Amino acid sequence: MELFAERGFEAISTRVVATAVGPSPALVTRHFGTKEGSRAAVDEHVLDRIAEQPHGLHPDKRVMASPGGVSVRVFGTDPVPRGCLRHALLEDSAASTELFGRLLSGARAEAG
């Protein structure tokens, strides 16, 4: 997650991930399947963090009025998931499009 947060998914190889966490690239590939599998795991973790947050904002508070405040509420002071989400949404890929769609669906569901 830290590597994806710092550099973005496209800039990281399976070998770089394996070196950072210790096992061989083959073990990383065996666990996640592909580089996209590791990205999917990170995306799921970030989405889980968002989903864990209490919903139902006070009626006087609008989510989009203060995106920074919402980010702090969701991620606290942890820059890693925030960085992963930022890079994922900035990259032009099918995975980032899917992630954005899932975030949008969740926001629509919460808005009722």
Buried (B, 14 or more C-beta within 10 A) or exposed (E): BEBBBBEBBBEBEBEBBBBEEEEEBEEBBEEBEEBBBBBBEBBEEBBEBBEEEEEEBEEEEEEEEEEEEBBEBBBEEEEBBBBBBBBBEEBEEEBBEEBEEBBEEBEEEEEE
